[in-house]
Amino acid sequence: METNGHLTQKDLIRETSLPSRTVRYALGRLKENNVLVERHYFTDARQSLYGLNKPRQDVVAV
C-alpha cells in the first residue's frame, strides 16, 4: 500500500497470494487498530478501497 496507494480487497488478494478469508481478517484487524482507512470505490460500489492511515502532520507557524 505504501507504493501502490489505495487498493481493493481483490487487489490485495492478487498481490499477496493470500486466501480471501485471511485478507478480510487482516483488513478488519488493521482497521480496528487505525492502521488502515476504508474509502468508497466509486468505480464499483460493491468494493471498498483500503489505504494506510497516515498520521496528520501538525502545521507549525514560524
All heavy atoms as TSV, in Angstrom:
chain	resi	resn	atom	element	x	y	z
A	1	MET	N	N	0.816	-1.194	0.000
A	1	MET	CA	C	0.000	0.000	0.000
A	1	MET	C	C	0.861	1.261	0.000
A	1	MET	O	O	0.408	2.278	-0.463
A	1	MET	CB	C	-0.948	0.000	1.178
A	1	MET	CG	C	-2.063	-0.965	1.052
A	1	MET	SD	S	-3.167	-0.804	2.440
A	1	MET	CE	C	-4.257	-2.128	2.068
A	2	GLU	N	N	2.051	1.135	0.555
A	2	GLU	CA	C	2.940	2.298	0.544
A	2	GLU	C	C	3.298	2.696	-0.884
A	2	GLU	O	O	3.381	3.870	-1.198
A	2	GLU	CB	C	4.212	2.019	1.333
A	2	GLU	CG	C	4.067	2.255	2.797
A	2	GLU	CD	C	5.390	2.087	3.519
A	2	GLU	OE1	O	6.228	1.304	3.071
A	2	GLU	OE2	O	5.557	2.757	4.541
A	3	THR	N	N	3.501	1.717	-1.734
A	3	THR	CA	C	3.919	2.033	-3.107
A	3	THR	C	C	2.743	2.152	-4.063
A	3	THR	O	O	2.800	2.938	-4.998
A	3	THR	CB	C	4.880	0.957	-3.642
A	3	THR	OG1	O	4.238	-0.308	-3.575
A	3	THR	CG2	C	6.165	0.932	-2.849
A	4	ASN	N	N	1.675	1.391	-3.845
A	4	ASN	CA	C	0.544	1.376	-4.777
A	4	ASN	C	C	-0.615	2.265	-4.368
A	4	ASN	O	O	-1.581	2.386	-5.105
A	4	ASN	CB	C	0.030	-0.060	-4.956
A	4	ASN	CG	C	1.057	-0.949	-5.592
A	4	ASN	OD1	O	1.925	-0.486	-6.322
A	4	ASN	ND2	N	0.983	-2.233	-5.309
A	5	GLY	N	N	-0.566	2.837	-3.190
A	5	GLY	CA	C	-1.679	3.665	-2.731
A	5	GLY	C	C	-2.849	2.802	-2.276
A	5	GLY	O	O	-2.668	1.706	-1.751
A	6	HIS	N	N	-4.055	3.273	-2.512
A	6	HIS	CA	C	-5.250	2.561	-2.081
A	6	HIS	C	C	-5.517	1.369	-2.997
A	6	HIS	O	O	-5.385	1.466	-4.212
A	6	HIS	CB	C	-6.447	3.508	-2.098
A	6	HIS	CG	C	-6.399	4.506	-0.990
A	6	HIS	ND1	N	-5.594	5.609	-1.010
A	6	HIS	CD2	C	-7.057	4.535	0.182
A	6	HIS	CE1	C	-5.756	6.294	0.098
A	6	HIS	NE2	N	-6.638	5.662	0.845
A	7	LEU	N	N	-5.907	0.247	-2.377
A	7	LEU	CA	C	-6.180	-0.983	-3.110
A	7	LEU	C	C	-7.508	-1.571	-2.660
A	7	LEU	O	O	-7.930	-1.365	-1.521
A	7	LEU	CB	C	-5.077	-2.014	-2.852
A	7	LEU	CG	C	-3.665	-1.645	-3.276
A	7	LEU	CD1	C	-2.676	-2.660	-2.730
A	7	LEU	CD2	C	-3.565	-1.583	-4.783
A	8	THR	N	N	-8.142	-2.327	-3.540
A	8	THR	CA	C	-9.347	-3.053	-3.169
A	8	THR	C	C	-8.945	-4.368	-2.517
A	8	THR	O	O	-7.787	-4.789	-2.575
A	8	THR	CB	C	-10.217	-3.357	-4.399
A	8	THR	OG1	O	-9.505	-4.250	-5.257
A	8	THR	CG2	C	-10.604	-2.093	-5.142
A	9	GLN	N	N	-9.912	-5.046	-1.931
A	9	GLN	CA	C	-9.648	-6.340	-1.325
A	9	GLN	C	C	-9.169	-7.323	-2.397
A	9	GLN	O	O	-8.238	-8.089	-2.164
A	9	GLN	CB	C	-10.911	-6.856	-0.652
A	9	GLN	CG	C	-10.724	-8.162	0.063
A	9	GLN	CD	C	-11.964	-8.590	0.806
A	9	GLN	OE1	O	-12.691	-7.756	1.339
A	9	GLN	NE2	N	-12.226	-9.863	0.843
A	10	LYS	N	N	-9.779	-7.281	-3.576
A	10	LYS	CA	C	-9.355	-8.168	-4.663
A	10	LYS	C	C	-7.911	-7.889	-5.065
A	10	LYS	O	O	-7.149	-8.816	-5.344
A	10	LYS	CB	C	-10.266	-7.994	-5.875
A	10	LYS	CG	C	-11.624	-8.605	-5.697
A	10	LYS	CD	C	-12.443	-8.443	-6.964
A	10	LYS	CE	C	-13.823	-9.021	-6.796
A	10	LYS	NZ	N	-14.628	-8.878	-8.011
A	11	ASP	N	N	-7.537	-6.617	-5.108
A	11	ASP	CA	C	-6.154	-6.265	-5.436
A	11	ASP	C	C	-5.194	-6.829	-4.399
A	11	ASP	O	O	-4.131	-7.353	-4.747
A	11	ASP	CB	C	-5.973	-4.746	-5.505
A	11	ASP	CG	C	-6.728	-4.100	-6.639
A	11	ASP	OD1	O	-6.998	-4.785	-7.653
A	11	ASP	OD2	O	-7.048	-2.900	-6.515
A	12	LEU	N	N	-5.560	-6.716	-3.129
A	12	LEU	CA	C	-4.697	-7.229	-2.057
A	12	LEU	C	C	-4.545	-8.747	-2.131
A	12	LEU	O	O	-3.454	-9.276	-1.935
A	12	LEU	CB	C	-5.255	-6.825	-0.691
A	12	LEU	CG	C	-5.136	-5.350	-0.362
A	12	LEU	CD1	C	-5.992	-4.997	0.844
A	12	LEU	CD2	C	-3.693	-4.990	-0.114
A	13	ILE	N	N	-5.631	-9.439	-2.443
A	13	ILE	CA	C	-5.578	-10.895	-2.578
A	13	ILE	C	C	-4.647	-11.278	-3.723
A	13	ILE	O	O	-3.806	-12.162	-3.597
A	13	ILE	CB	C	-6.993	-11.469	-2.792
A	13	ILE	CG1	C	-7.823	-11.288	-1.520
A	13	ILE	CG2	C	-6.936	-12.931	-3.213
A	13	ILE	CD1	C	-9.303	-11.524	-1.702
A	14	ARG	N	N	-4.791	-10.576	-4.843
A	14	ARG	CA	C	-3.966	-10.871	-6.012
A	14	ARG	C	C	-2.481	-10.559	-5.739
A	14	ARG	O	O	-1.606	-11.341	-6.068
A	14	ARG	CB	C	-4.473	-10.068	-7.212
A	14	ARG	CG	C	-3.789	-10.375	-8.511
A	14	ARG	CD	C	-4.385	-9.669	-9.716
A	14	ARG	NE	N	-4.805	-8.296	-9.488
A	14	ARG	CZ	C	-6.086	-7.895	-9.407
A	14	ARG	NH1	N	-7.065	-8.766	-9.544
A	14	ARG	NH2	N	-6.386	-6.629	-9.214
A	15	GLU	N	N	-2.208	-9.431	-5.095
A	15	GLU	CA	C	-0.821	-9.009	-4.845
A	15	GLU	C	C	-0.115	-9.886	-3.804
A	15	GLU	O	O	1.080	-10.105	-3.891
A	15	GLU	CB	C	-0.782	-7.555	-4.384
A	15	GLU	CG	C	-1.313	-6.584	-5.384
A	15	GLU	CD	C	-0.244	-5.723	-5.989
A	15	GLU	OE1	O	0.860	-5.679	-5.423
A	15	GLU	OE2	O	-0.520	-5.123	-7.024
A	16	THR	N	N	-0.858	-10.351	-2.799
A	16	THR	CA	C	-0.236	-11.099	-1.709
A	16	THR	C	C	-0.334	-12.606	-1.870
A	16	THR	O	O	0.351	-13.336	-1.160
A	16	THR	CB	C	-0.887	-10.731	-0.357
A	16	THR	OG1	O	-2.279	-11.070	-0.400
A	16	THR	CG2	C	-0.712	-9.250	-0.049
A	17	SER	N	N	-1.218	-13.068	-2.745
A	17	SER	CA	C	-1.471	-14.507	-2.937
A	17	SER	C	C	-1.980	-15.169	-1.662
A	17	SER	O	O	-1.780	-16.364	-1.453
A	17	SER	CB	C	-0.216	-15.226	-3.435
A	17	SER	OG	O	0.202	-14.690	-4.669
A	18	LEU	N	N	-2.612	-14.390	-0.798
A	18	LEU	CA	C	-3.201	-14.925	0.425
A	18	LEU	C	C	-4.663	-15.287	0.168
A	18	LEU	O	O	-5.312	-14.702	-0.697
A	18	LEU	CB	C	-3.138	-13.894	1.550
A	18	LEU	CG	C	-1.754	-13.557	2.085
A	18	LEU	CD1	C	-1.830	-12.345	3.012
A	18	LEU	CD2	C	-1.176	-14.747	2.817
A	19	PRO	N	N	-5.206	-16.220	0.939
A	19	PRO	CA	C	-6.626	-16.547	0.809
A	19	PRO	C	C	-7.498	-15.340	1.161
A	19	PRO	O	O	-7.125	-14.503	1.999
A	19	PRO	CB	C	-6.844	-17.678	1.813
A	19	PRO	CG	C	-5.491	-18.198	2.138
A	19	PRO	CD	C	-4.534	-17.075	1.924
A	20	SER	N	N	-8.671	-15.260	0.541
A	20	SER	CA	C	-9.553	-14.114	0.763
A	20	SER	C	C	-9.953	-13.975	2.231
A	20	SER	O	O	-10.045	-12.869	2.751
A	20	SER	CB	C	-10.795	-14.203	-0.119
A	20	SER	OG	O	-11.516	-15.381	0.156
A	21	ARG	N	N	-10.166	-15.092	2.905
A	21	ARG	CA	C	-10.548	-15.033	4.316
A	21	ARG	C	C	-9.438	-14.414	5.166
A	21	ARG	O	O	-9.701	-13.634	6.086
A	21	ARG	CB	C	-10.867	-16.438	4.814
A	21	ARG	CG	C	-11.377	-16.455	6.212
A	21	ARG	CD	C	-11.854	-17.830	6.594
A	21	ARG	NE	N	-12.334	-17.799	7.962
A	21	ARG	CZ	C	-12.944	-18.788	8.545
A	21	ARG	NH1	N	-13.168	-19.893	7.891
A	21	ARG	NH2	N	-13.343	-18.684	9.778
A	22	THR	N	N	-8.191	-14.728	4.864
A	22	THR	CA	C	-7.051	-14.166	5.583
A	22	THR	C	C	-6.961	-12.667	5.359
A	22	THR	O	O	-6.731	-11.892	6.293
A	22	THR	CB	C	-5.741	-14.842	5.128
A	22	THR	OG1	O	-5.856	-16.248	5.357
A	22	THR	CG2	C	-4.539	-14.292	5.870
A	23	VAL	N	N	-7.164	-12.235	4.115
A	23	VAL	CA	C	-7.114	-10.808	3.798
A	23	VAL	C	C	-8.248	-10.071	4.503
A	23	VAL	O	O	-8.028	-9.008	5.088
A	23	VAL	CB	C	-7.163	-10.583	2.272
A	23	VAL	CG1	C	-7.308	-9.114	1.940
A	23	VAL	CG2	C	-5.919	-11.157	1.614
A	24	ARG	N	N	-9.453	-10.629	4.492
A	24	ARG	CA	C	-10.589	-9.993	5.184
A	24	ARG	C	C	-10.305	-9.842	6.676
A	24	ARG	O	O	-10.570	-8.800	7.269
A	24	ARG	CB	C	-11.867	-10.807	4.984
A	24	ARG	CG	C	-12.571	-10.546	3.698
A	24	ARG	CD	C	-13.994	-11.101	3.693
A	24	ARG	NE	N	-14.094	-12.483	4.129
A	24	ARG	CZ	C	-13.964	-13.535	3.330
A	24	ARG	NH1	N	-13.719	-13.371	2.055
A	24	ARG	NH2	N	-14.106	-14.761	3.809
A	25	TYR	N	N	-9.771	-10.900	7.284
A	25	TYR	CA	C	-9.449	-10.862	8.710
A	25	TYR	C	C	-8.394	-9.796	8.999
A	25	TYR	O	O	-8.539	-8.990	9.926
A	25	TYR	CB	C	-8.956	-12.240	9.169
A	25	TYR	CG	C	-8.511	-12.261	10.607
A	25	TYR	CD1	C	-9.451	-12.289	11.635
A	25	TYR	CD2	C	-7.165	-12.230	10.940
A	25	TYR	CE1	C	-9.055	-12.297	12.961
A	25	TYR	CE2	C	-6.759	-12.240	12.261
A	25	TYR	CZ	C	-7.700	-12.272	13.264
A	25	TYR	OH	O	-7.305	-12.270	14.574
A	26	ALA	N	N	-7.347	-9.772	8.184
A	26	ALA	CA	C	-6.268	-8.799	8.383
A	26	ALA	C	C	-6.779	-7.375	8.206
A	26	ALA	O	O	-6.431	-6.480	8.990
A	26	ALA	CB	C	-5.120	-9.073	7.413
A	27	LEU	N	N	-7.614	-7.147	7.192
A	27	LEU	CA	C	-8.171	-5.810	6.981
A	27	LEU	C	C	-8.998	-5.369	8.186
A	27	LEU	O	O	-8.900	-4.223	8.627
A	27	LEU	CB	C	-9.032	-5.777	5.712
A	27	LEU	CG	C	-8.285	-5.855	4.391
A	27	LEU	CD1	C	-9.269	-6.012	3.234
A	27	LEU	CD2	C	-7.402	-4.635	4.188
A	28	GLY	N	N	-9.789	-6.281	8.714
A	28	GLY	CA	C	-10.594	-5.959	9.895
A	28	GLY	C	C	-9.738	-5.579	11.090
A	28	GLY	O	O	-10.006	-4.594	11.780
A	29	ARG	N	N	-8.700	-6.354	11.332
A	29	ARG	CA	C	-7.807	-6.068	12.464
A	29	ARG	C	C	-7.062	-4.755	12.277
A	29	ARG	O	O	-6.899	-3.977	13.214
A	29	ARG	CB	C	-6.788	-7.209	12.650
A	29	ARG	CG	C	-7.372	-8.535	13.071
A	29	ARG	CD	C	-7.893	-8.503	14.501
A	29	ARG	NE	N	-6.920	-8.005	15.442
A	29	ARG	CZ	C	-6.171	-8.729	16.249
A	29	ARG	NH1	N	-6.314	-10.044	16.252
A	29	ARG	NH2	N	-5.303	-8.179	17.056
A	30	LEU	N	N	-6.589	-4.509	11.056
A	30	LEU	CA	C	-5.857	-3.268	10.784
A	30	LEU	C	C	-6.768	-2.046	10.893
A	30	LEU	O	O	-6.339	-0.994	11.367
A	30	LEU	CB	C	-5.195	-3.347	9.411
A	30	LEU	CG	C	-4.038	-4.348	9.321
A	30	LEU	CD1	C	-3.642	-4.562	7.867
A	30	LEU	CD2	C	-2.854	-3.898	10.156
A	31	LYS	N	N	-8.025	-2.181	10.488
A	31	LYS	CA	C	-8.973	-1.067	10.644
A	31	LYS	C	C	-9.271	-0.806	12.116
A	31	LYS	O	O	-9.356	0.340	12.535
A	31	LYS	CB	C	-10.275	-1.353	9.891
A	31	LYS	CG	C	-10.151	-1.170	8.404
A	31	LYS	CD	C	-11.463	-1.210	7.662
A	31	LYS	CE	C	-12.451	-2.178	8.194
A	31	LYS	NZ	N	-13.677	-2.308	7.430
A	32	GLU	N	N	-9.426	-1.886	12.901
A	32	GLU	CA	C	-9.678	-1.740	14.335
A	32	GLU	C	C	-8.565	-0.968	15.026
A	32	GLU	O	O	-8.806	-0.220	15.967
A	32	GLU	CB	C	-9.795	-3.112	15.004
A	32	GLU	CG	C	-11.074	-3.835	14.750
A	32	GLU	CD	C	-11.044	-5.237	15.345
A	32	GLU	OE1	O	-10.073	-5.582	16.067
A	32	GLU	OE2	O	-11.989	-5.992	15.082
A	33	ASN	N	N	-7.345	-1.164	14.572
A	33	ASN	CA	C	-6.182	-0.526	15.184
A	33	ASN	C	C	-5.787	0.769	14.487
A	33	ASN	O	O	-4.688	1.291	14.713
A	33	ASN	CB	C	-5.003	-1.505	15.199
A	33	ASN	CG	C	-5.244	-2.643	16.151
A	33	ASN	OD1	O	-5.495	-2.418	17.327
A	33	ASN	ND2	N	-5.200	-3.863	15.659
A	34	ASN	N	N	-6.668	1.276	13.638
A	34	ASN	CA	C	-6.467	2.550	12.934
A	34	ASN	C	C	-5.195	2.593	12.094
A	34	ASN	O	O	-4.590	3.646	11.930
A	34	ASN	CB	C	-6.492	3.723	13.908
A	34	ASN	CG	C	-7.845	3.881	14.542
A	34	ASN	OD1	O	-8.869	3.714	13.871
A	34	ASN	ND2	N	-7.879	4.172	15.821
A	35	VAL	N	N	-4.790	1.448	11.570
A	35	VAL	CA	C	-3.641	1.394	10.673
A	35	VAL	C	C	-4.106	1.678	9.247
A	35	VAL	O	O	-3.391	2.294	8.467
A	35	VAL	CB	C	-2.939	0.023	10.753
A	35	VAL	CG1	C	-1.820	-0.091	9.738
A	35	VAL	CG2	C	-2.418	-0.207	12.167
A	36	LEU	N	N	-5.328	1.236	8.929
A	36	LEU	CA	C	-5.898	1.421	7.596
A	36	LEU	C	C	-7.114	2.330	7.640
A	36	LEU	O	O	-7.801	2.419	8.654
A	36	LEU	CB	C	-6.362	0.076	7.020
A	36	LEU	CG	C	-5.325	-0.932	6.629
A	36	LEU	CD1	C	-6.012	-2.164	6.049
A	36	LEU	CD2	C	-4.350	-0.376	5.633
A	37	VAL	N	N	-7.372	2.950	6.507
A	37	VAL	CA	C	-8.623	3.680	6.313
A	37	VAL	C	C	-9.353	3.023	5.151
A	37	VAL	O	O	-8.741	2.513	4.224
A	37	VAL	CB	C	-8.383	5.177	6.023
A	37	VAL	CG1	C	-7.871	5.879	7.241
A	37	VAL	CG2	C	-7.457	5.380	4.861
A	38	GLU	N	N	-10.673	3.024	5.238
A	38	GLU	CA	C	-11.517	2.441	4.202
A	38	GLU	C	C	-12.272	3.570	3.512
A	38	GLU	O	O	-12.843	4.426	4.177
A	38	GLU	CB	C	-12.495	1.450	4.833
A	38	GLU	CG	C	-13.388	0.760	3.851
A	38	GLU	CD	C	-14.296	-0.260	4.517
A	38	GLU	OE1	O	-14.302	-0.350	5.763
A	38	GLU	OE2	O	-14.992	-0.968	3.795
A	39	ARG	N	N	-12.236	3.569	2.186
A	39	ARG	CA	C	-12.922	4.601	1.412
A	39	ARG	C	C	-13.837	3.943	0.401
A	39	ARG	O	O	-13.673	2.778	0.057
A	39	ARG	CB	C	-11.894	5.469	0.678
A	39	ARG	CG	C	-11.033	6.250	1.625
A	39	ARG	CD	C	-9.860	6.925	1.026
A	39	ARG	NE	N	-10.058	7.541	-0.271
A	39	ARG	CZ	C	-9.113	8.146	-0.961
A	39	ARG	NH1	N	-7.897	8.221	-0.464
A	39	ARG	NH2	N	-9.352	8.679	-2.131
A	40	HIS	N	N	-14.812	4.715	-0.084
A	40	HIS	CA	C	-15.705	4.216	-1.126
A	40	HIS	C	C	-14.949	4.121	-2.439
A	40	HIS	O	O	-14.117	4.961	-2.757
A	40	HIS	CB	C	-16.908	5.142	-1.297
A	40	HIS	CG	C	-17.797	5.164	-0.108
A	40	HIS	ND1	N	-18.576	4.093	0.257
A	40	HIS	CD2	C	-18.018	6.112	0.823
A	40	HIS	CE1	C	-19.241	4.395	1.345
A	40	HIS	NE2	N	-18.911	5.623	1.720
A	41	TYR	N	N	-15.258	3.084	-3.189
A	41	TYR	CA	C	-14.676	2.883	-4.512
A	41	TYR	C	C	-15.766	3.205	-5.514
A	41	TYR	O	O	-16.663	2.408	-5.766
A	41	TYR	CB	C	-14.180	1.442	-4.642
A	41	TYR	CG	C	-13.457	1.118	-5.917
A	41	TYR	CD1	C	-12.515	1.977	-6.449
A	41	TYR	CD2	C	-13.692	-0.078	-6.583
A	41	TYR	CE1	C	-11.827	1.664	-7.594
A	41	TYR	CE2	C	-13.006	-0.399	-7.736
A	41	TYR	CZ	C	-12.083	0.479	-8.238
A	41	TYR	OH	O	-11.401	0.177	-9.388
A	42	PHE	N	N	-15.720	4.408	-6.076
A	42	PHE	CA	C	-16.803	4.893	-6.907
A	42	PHE	C	C	-16.926	4.149	-8.232
A	42	PHE	O	O	-17.989	4.110	-8.826
A	42	PHE	CB	C	-16.655	6.392	-7.147
A	42	PHE	CG	C	-16.828	7.179	-5.881
A	42	PHE	CD1	C	-15.736	7.783	-5.280
A	42	PHE	CD2	C	-18.058	7.277	-5.275
A	42	PHE	CE1	C	-15.884	8.486	-4.098
A	42	PHE	CE2	C	-18.217	7.978	-4.088
A	42	PHE	CZ	C	-17.127	8.590	-3.500
A	43	THR	N	N	-15.849	3.518	-8.696
A	43	THR	CA	C	-15.902	2.749	-9.934
A	43	THR	C	C	-16.780	1.508	-9.782
A	43	THR	O	O	-17.482	1.125	-10.701
A	43	THR	CB	C	-14.477	2.323	-10.357
A	43	THR	OG1	O	-13.668	3.502	-10.437
A	43	THR	CG2	C	-14.473	1.619	-11.681
A	44	ASP	N	N	-16.728	0.888	-8.594
A	44	ASP	CA	C	-17.534	-0.292	-8.297
A	44	ASP	C	C	-18.015	-0.176	-6.855
A	44	ASP	O	O	-17.258	-0.438	-5.923
A	44	ASP	CB	C	-16.707	-1.564	-8.496
A	44	ASP	CG	C	-17.516	-2.839	-8.318
A	44	ASP	OD1	O	-18.702	-2.767	-7.911
A	44	ASP	OD2	O	-16.967	-3.924	-8.584
A	45	ALA	N	N	-19.255	0.212	-6.677
A	45	ALA	CA	C	-19.795	0.498	-5.345
A	45	ALA	C	C	-19.834	-0.735	-4.444
A	45	ALA	O	O	-20.012	-0.610	-3.236
A	45	ALA	CB	C	-21.188	1.097	-5.463
A	46	ARG	N	N	-19.642	-1.919	-5.004
A	46	ARG	CA	C	-19.646	-3.132	-4.189
A	46	ARG	C	C	-18.330	-3.327	-3.446
A	46	ARG	O	O	-18.236	-4.153	-2.549
A	46	ARG	CB	C	-19.891	-4.360	-5.073
A	46	ARG	CG	C	-21.257	-4.340	-5.743
A	46	ARG	CD	C	-21.340	-5.424	-6.770
A	46	ARG	NE	N	-20.366	-5.127	-7.839
A	46	ARG	CZ	C	-20.133	-5.911	-8.875
A	46	ARG	NH1	N	-20.770	-7.046	-9.000
A	46	ARG	NH2	N	-19.252	-5.565	-9.793
A	47	GLN	N	N	-17.311	-2.578	-3.824
A	47	GLN	CA	C	-15.988	-2.730	-3.227
A	47	GLN	C	C	-15.594	-1.474	-2.454
A	47	GLN	O	O	-16.192	-0.426	-2.616
A	47	GLN	CB	C	-14.946	-2.980	-4.313
A	47	GLN	CG	C	-15.163	-4.254	-5.090
A	47	GLN	CD	C	-14.042	-4.484	-6.054
A	47	GLN	OE1	O	-12.883	-4.510	-5.642
A	47	GLN	NE2	N	-14.366	-4.643	-7.323
A	48	SER	N	N	-14.581	-1.630	-1.640
A	48	SER	CA	C	-14.001	-0.510	-0.900
A	48	SER	C	C	-12.531	-0.409	-1.241
A	48	SER	O	O	-11.912	-1.386	-1.660
A	48	SER	CB	C	-14.147	-0.722	0.604
A	48	SER	OG	O	-15.490	-0.730	0.976
A	49	LEU	N	N	-11.984	0.766	-1.031
A	49	LEU	CA	C	-10.550	0.975	-1.193
A	49	LEU	C	C	-9.927	1.060	0.187
A	49	LEU	O	O	-10.476	1.696	1.093
A	49	LEU	CB	C	-10.267	2.281	-1.947
A	49	LEU	CG	C	-10.525	2.262	-3.440
A	49	LEU	CD1	C	-10.367	3.672	-3.998
A	49	LEU	CD2	C	-9.595	1.307	-4.140
A	50	TYR	N	N	-8.781	0.447	0.352
A	50	TYR	CA	C	-8.072	0.453	1.625
A	50	TYR	C	C	-6.717	1.102	1.435
A	50	TYR	O	O	-6.031	0.848	0.451
A	50	TYR	CB	C	-7.894	-0.977	2.150
A	50	TYR	CG	C	-9.206	-1.675	2.383
A	50	TYR	CD1	C	-9.773	-2.466	1.401
A	50	TYR	CD2	C	-9.882	-1.513	3.580
A	50	TYR	CE1	C	-10.989	-3.095	1.605
A	50	TYR	CE2	C	-11.102	-2.132	3.802
A	50	TYR	CZ	C	-11.647	-2.929	2.803
A	50	TYR	OH	O	-12.850	-3.534	3.020
A	51	GLY	N	N	-6.343	1.940	2.370
A	51	GLY	CA	C	-5.053	2.606	2.319
A	51	GLY	C	C	-4.520	2.816	3.713
A	51	GLY	O	O	-5.235	2.671	4.711
A	52	LEU	N	N	-3.265	3.168	3.784
A	52	LEU	CA	C	-2.632	3.400	5.080
A	52	LEU	C	C	-3.157	4.686	5.698
A	52	LEU	O	O	-3.367	5.680	5.006
A	52	LEU	CB	C	-1.116	3.489	4.917
A	52	LEU	CG	C	-0.435	2.213	4.455
A	52	LEU	CD1	C	1.046	2.463	4.231
A	52	LEU	CD2	C	-0.639	1.099	5.459
A	53	ASN	N	N	-3.375	4.650	6.988
A	53	ASN	CA	C	-3.818	5.813	7.734
A	53	ASN	C	C	-2.574	6.601	8.133
A	53	ASN	O	O	-1.857	6.222	9.044
A	53	ASN	CB	C	-4.605	5.388	8.965
A	53	ASN	CG	C	-5.225	6.553	9.681
A	53	ASN	OD1	O	-5.285	7.649	9.151
A	53	ASN	ND2	N	-5.702	6.300	10.881
A	54	LYS	N	N	-2.325	7.661	7.412
A	54	LYS	CA	C	-1.133	8.464	7.688
A	54	LYS	C	C	-1.443	9.460	8.788
A	54	LYS	O	O	-2.439	10.167	8.736
A	54	LYS	CB	C	-0.690	9.189	6.429
A	54	LYS	CG	C	-0.286	8.217	5.346
A	54	LYS	CD	C	0.142	8.915	4.111
A	54	LYS	CE	C	0.496	7.869	3.070
A	54	LYS	NZ	N	0.711	8.419	1.762
A	55	PRO	N	N	-0.592	9.519	9.793
A	55	PRO	CA	C	-0.827	10.477	10.875
A	55	PRO	C	C	-0.772	11.907	10.345
A	55	PRO	O	O	0.028	12.230	9.472
A	55	PRO	CB	C	0.301	10.215	11.871
A	55	PRO	CG	C	1.289	9.397	11.157
A	55	PRO	CD	C	0.625	8.762	9.976
A	56	ARG	N	N	-1.651	12.715	10.855
A	56	ARG	CA	C	-1.722	14.116	10.430
A	56	ARG	C	C	-0.517	14.873	10.939
A	56	ARG	O	O	-0.163	14.787	12.110
A	56	ARG	CB	C	-3.000	14.740	10.992
A	56	ARG	CG	C	-3.399	15.978	10.277
A	56	ARG	CD	C	-4.706	16.520	10.826
A	56	ARG	NE	N	-4.399	17.850	11.303
A	56	ARG	CZ	C	-4.696	18.327	12.480
A	56	ARG	NH1	N	-5.356	17.592	13.331
A	56	ARG	NH2	N	-4.367	19.532	12.823
A	57	GLN	N	N	0.111	15.615	10.067
A	57	GLN	CA	C	1.243	16.443	10.467
A	57	GLN	C	C	0.705	17.789	10.944
A	57	GLN	O	O	-0.025	18.458	10.226
A	57	GLN	CB	C	2.173	16.673	9.262
A	57	GLN	CG	C	2.782	15.410	8.705
A	57	GLN	CD	C	3.822	14.828	9.636
A	57	GLN	OE1	O	4.470	15.555	10.364
A	57	GLN	NE2	N	3.972	13.518	9.615
A	58	ASP	N	N	1.026	18.138	12.150
A	58	ASP	CA	C	0.617	19.445	12.658
A	58	ASP	C	C	1.419	20.543	11.991
A	58	ASP	O	O	2.626	20.437	11.838
A	58	ASP	CB	C	0.790	19.516	14.177
A	58	ASP	CG	C	-0.188	18.617	14.907
A	58	ASP	OD1	O	-1.273	18.367	14.331
A	58	ASP	OD2	O	0.134	18.173	16.004
A	59	VAL	N	N	0.722	21.583	11.604
A	59	VAL	CA	C	1.374	22.705	10.963
A	59	VAL	C	C	1.908	23.629	12.046
A	59	VAL	O	O	1.195	24.011	12.964
A	59	VAL	CB	C	0.394	23.465	10.045
A	59	VAL	CG1	C	1.052	24.671	9.425
A	59	VAL	CG2	C	-0.152	22.522	8.992
A	60	VAL	N	N	3.162	23.973	11.928
A	60	VAL	CA	C	3.794	24.849	12.911
A	60	VAL	C	C	4.038	26.193	12.254
A	60	VAL	O	O	4.707	26.287	11.232
A	60	VAL	CB	C	5.126	24.254	13.418
A	60	VAL	CG1	C	5.789	25.189	14.397
A	60	VAL	CG2	C	4.894	22.877	14.021
A	61	ALA	N	N	3.478	27.230	12.837
A	61	ALA	CA	C	3.705	28.578	12.312
A	61	ALA	C	C	5.077	29.059	12.742
A	61	ALA	O	O	5.492	28.891	13.883
A	61	ALA	CB	C	2.623	29.527	12.838
A	62	VAL	N	N	5.786	29.635	11.791
A	62	VAL	CA	C	7.133	30.129	12.084
A	62	VAL	C	C	7.117	31.624	12.177
A	62	VAL	O	O	6.502	32.330	11.482
A	62	VAL	CB	C	8.136	29.678	11.003
A	62	VAL	CG1	C	9.514	30.199	11.296
A	62	VAL	CG2	C	8.127	28.184	10.901
